Amino acid sequence: MLKLWTLFYFIIVVVSQTCNPLYRKDCGYNNQNTCEQNGCCWDPIQEGDKLGKGIAWCFSKWEQTTYQMQNLQSTSYGYEADLILANGYNSYGQDITPLHLSVFFDNNERLHVKIFDPTNTRWEVPFVINDTEVQGKTGVEHYNITFTENTFGFSVIRKSNGDVIFDTSVTPSTPANGLVFEDQYLEISTALTSESNIYGLGERIRPLRLDTGIYTFWNIDEGAVEQKNIYGHHPFYMDVRNGLTHGVFFIK
């Protein structure tokens, strides 16, 4: 199984504010009048809609954020680069700039991407892999990583079949942010294919294969209630498509 390990901290790109039904960041209001009075968009999901259950009816206007990649350098263990905010909206606080990108080829099956604030020291969840365990580039990795620099994004590609298994690249017409990095809000987006079967993002009581929807990480000490979160959370998902599997683990 190809595993993508990630440590993410993120930021945004600008486009005009619009009500884009494909980009639904929940505003938290449950009736149309209150929703629209607070400057949010209202678009109810009808039964049978392809967006599925659990999608916000009241959502914020789309404000795409972007960074620009500078000083990309190839190293023996991966890559290093700086990320400079190109356009930001300070949606939930001040967008942080500059950021730094470090990419580690841990081994032939595991890639580690870290984005962080190089100016201010922050507490980080202790990572399970020590730097001494990083194998570095061998030329026979099962994956490849590419970057878009003007509007920062990266794509992870499975070498055996050319399948893009993780892709944060965005354009002004993409209904998503590539990266948002603020003190109390982090966002990263990736595209899934129609062949993707997603498992993980526990801990909750629900069918093993995840349907389209919003999945929160919120721990609560209660019994096994269907569709409810329970004792812990695991920021990992597994994508099974066309007989092959990869996993993505988020540490923030």
ABEGO torsion letter per residue (X at the ends): XBBBBBBBBBBBBBBBBBBBAABBBBAGBABAAAAAAAGBBBBBBBBGBAAEBGBBABBBBBBBBBBBBBGBBBBAAEBBBBBBBABBAGAAEBBBOBBBBBBBBABAABBBBBBBBAABBBBBBBBABBAAABAEBAGABABBBBBBAABBBBBBBBAAAGBBABBABBBAABBBBABBBBAABBBBBBBBBAABBBBEGOBBBBBABBBBEBBBBBBBBBBBBBGBBBABBBBBBBBBBGGBBBBBBBBX
